[in-house]
Amino acid sequence: MTIVRLALALLLFASGPGWAGDTLLDQVFAKRPERNLMLNAYLPASKEPAPVLLYVYGGSYISGDRNVLSEQGAVIGLRQHGVAVITFDYRYSSEAVFPAQAHDVTAAMCWLRDSAPPELQQRLNLKKLVLWGHSAGGHLAMLGAVGAHSPEIMDPSCGDELPAATGVVSYFGVSDFDGILNARSTDAARNIVEQLFGGPLEQHPDRVQQASVLNKLGSHSPPALLVHGDADPRVPYQQSVQLMKAYRANRLPVTLMTIPGGMHGRGGPPGQGFGSRVLADHTRDFILRQLE
């Protein structure tokens, strides 16, 4: 009986939020009608305030998991360079239409600044903050990074101001949904986009504009690293090209790293494509420069 009780106690402990060394798991940061949103914090060993990487997972706005970092070794590896890595939930499009997802990203940013428990807050230096995301996460990371003057994407908990990002990385994310669907779009792509906005895009022009990264750029926008395969069948390569051009038109620092022959997060030249050490090192070095 004692063993059974001990096992139950361990299960209860594991299911709730708490610290395990320098890692905080399952911490609620926002309570939504659909569900509570949680985050994980992976802190470096140093007890000094650490620069922060906020990672936004992808999954076509319909899936993804803040706990799955096995494919993102470069993400969690930044912890070894003195960076605090934060991963967090956001609502799927099956739960809420846009801009709910952007509100969840900005809610996480503002919770870390305003409401995190002292034992976490005192170990974060939010004056050095980079956002990084893949696919849907790339789009949402860009919105969080450039949306400081866009109240439509700011969660009410933020008040009038977002924590200012010092850098942003978008791997094959959408920059503007206007015109992204055409006669060649697959039914799957159309379903993903229409579910995000609650129906055909022409019926929701305000939401489409709210989701655009291009119309939010300004002097406040941080340096950006864009990574995209030029054979991407899901998010057209042109999405990153037009974002690069918009950055340059605003005289903002931007780098577009093109993966020749790269698909949606896979493929490319041997040793230089997605999953390569070259790409991982380039991304890591960019992030660390923005966190200096």
N, C-alpha and C positions, 0 to 999 in steps of 0.2 A: 504493500500500500504506500509506503514511504517513497518508493521508486516512482510509482505512478504519479503521486502528488508532485514530486520534483520535476518529472517530465512535463506535467501540465503547467507548472510555474514557468519553466523555461520556454514553453510555447507561448504563453501569455506575454512574457517579456519580449520575445522575438517579434511578436506581432505589433508592438507599440513603438512609438518614437523613442530614440535614446542614443547615447554615445557608445561607441566601441572604439576606444583609443582616440584617434584623431578623426573619426568618421561619425557623422550624425546621419541617421537614417529615419525616413518616414515622418518627417516633421511637417505638420500641417501649416501652410502659409496662407491659404484662402479657403473659405467655406462657400461653396456654390450650391444652388438648388439641386444640381445634378449629382454632385459628390464633393467631398473634401479634396483639395489639391495638396499634394505633398512634395517635399524636396529632400534631396540628399546633399550633404556637404562633405567633401573629401579634402581635409586640410593637411598642409605640410606639417612636419614635425615641430618646426619653430613655433613658439608661442607669440611671436611678434605679429602685428597685423600684416596679412598677406594680400597681394594683389589678387583679383578675382577673375576667373573665367566662368561665365554663365553659359552652359551648353544646352542647346535646344535640339532635341531629337527630331528626326524626320519620320515619315510614314504616311504621306499623302493626306494628312490631316485626319486620317481615320484609324491610325494605329500608332504604335511606338510605346516605349517604356523607359522611364528615367533610370531604371535599374540595370538596363542592358548596355554595358559598356565594353563587352568583349570585342566588338567590332571597332571600337574607338580607342585602341590602345594609346594613340597619340593624345587623346583627350585626358585620360586619367594619368598618363605619363607626365603631364605638366606639373603634377603635384610634386614630383621629384625635383622640379626647378623652382620650388618655393611658391607655387601658385595654388590658391584655394579653388577647387573645382566644384561648381554647384550644378546639379541636374534637377529638373523639376517637371511636374505634370502640367499639361494644359488640356483643355477640353477638346474632345474629338468633334468633328463636324456632325457626327451622328447624335451628339448631345446638345450642341448649340451652334448657331450659324455665326459667321464673322460679323462683328469684330470680337467675339468672345475670346478667341484664341490670342489675339493681341492684348486684350485686357489681362489675360492670365500671365502673359510674359511680363508685362509692366507691373502687375501685382507682385510677382516674385522679386523684381528689382526693388520695388518700394518697400516690401516687407523686410528685405535684408537691411535696408537703410533705417527703417523706422520702428520695426516691431520684432526683429529677431531677438531671441534671448541673449542676455549679456555675454554668456560664455561663448556664443558664436559671434556676435557683433564685434566684440573686442578683438577678434582674431581676423577681421576682414578690413582691408583698405579699399573702400569702394570709390576712392578717387582714382584708382587704377582698375578699370573694368573693361573687359573685352567680352563680346558675345560671339558665339560660334554655333552654326547650325548646318545641317545637311538637308537638302530637298525642302520639304515644308518647313523644317526647322531653320533652313537658311533664309527663307523669306521672313519668318517671324523674328529671327535674330536681327535682320536688317531693320525691320520696323521698330524693334526695341532700341536699336542703336541710333536711329535717325529721327525718332518720333518725339523728341523733346518739346516741340512746339505744335504737336498734333493732338489736341484734346480728345479727338474721336477714338484714338487707340489707347488712351491712358485710362487705367483702372481708377475708379473714384477714390480708392485708398491712397492714391499718389498725391492728391491735392493738385497743385498747379505745376509741379516740377518732377521730372524724372531724374534719377541718378545719371550723370553724364558718362557715356561710354567713351573710352579712349581708343577703341579699335573694334572692328567687326570682321568676321570671316563668314562668307556664304559659299557653301558648296552646292552648286547647281540648283539655286533657289529661284523662284519667280520674282521678277521685279515689278511687273505690271500685268494685270489680268486682262486689260482691255485689248481685245483682238487675239488673245492667246488661243482661242478655239477657232478652227476653220474647217473647211470641207474635208480635210485629211485627218481631223482629230478622231481618235477611236471613241467608241461608246464608253469605255472605261474612263478615259480622260475627261470626257464630257460629264460623266456621272460624278467624278471627284470634285470638279470645279462647281458644278451646279449644287451639289450637296453642301459645299462650303458656304455658298451665298444664299441658299434657300430657294433655288430655282434658276431658270435661265438668266444669264447675265444682263440681258436687255431689260429685264424686269426689276433689277436691283442696281441701277447705276451708282447710287450713293455708296453702297457697300463696296462696289468695285473700285471706286475712287479712294475710299478709305484704306483699301488693301494695297494701293500703289505705293511703292517705295520712291518712285521717281519724283512725285510731287511733294515729297517731304524733305528733300535735300536742302541744305543751307550751310551757313558758316559753322553751325554747331555740329555738323556731321563728322564723324571720326574717320580716320584712314580705314580703307577697306581692302581686303584680299578676297577676290572672286576666283573660284575654281570651277571649271565647267568643261565637259567633254564636247567636242564639236560635232559628235554624232549622237548626241542625247536624243532618244526618241520620245521622252516623256516631258521634259522641260526644255524647250528649244534653246540651243546655245545662244541665240540672238538675245535672250532675256538678260544674260550677263553682259553681252556686248553693249546693249542699250544702257544698262546701268553704269558701265564704265564710261560711256560717252557723256551721260548726265553728270557723273562725278567730275569729269574733266571740264565740262561746260561751267560748273560751279567752282572751278579751280581748287578742287579737293583731291587729296592724295589717294590714288587707287592703283591696284595691280590686278590684272586679269591673267590668270595662269590657265592657258588652254591645254587640254589633254587631247592630242591628235588621235582621232578614232575612238575617243572615250565615249562610253555610253552613260547611262544614268548611275554613276557611282562605281562603274567597273570598266575594265578594258584600258586601252592606251598602250603606248610603247613599252616593251619589257624594261622593267627597272625604273620607269619614269611615269607610269600611269597611276590609276587609282590603286591604293594599297601599297605603293612603293615607298621605300625609305626616303627617296628624294622628295616626294610630295609631303611626307610627314615632317621631314626636317624643315622644309620651306615654310610650312604652316606654323610649326613650333617657333621658328626664329622670328616670323612676323609677329606672332602673339607676344613673345617675350619683349620685343622692341617696344610694342605699344604699352607694355606694363612697366617699363623702366621708370 
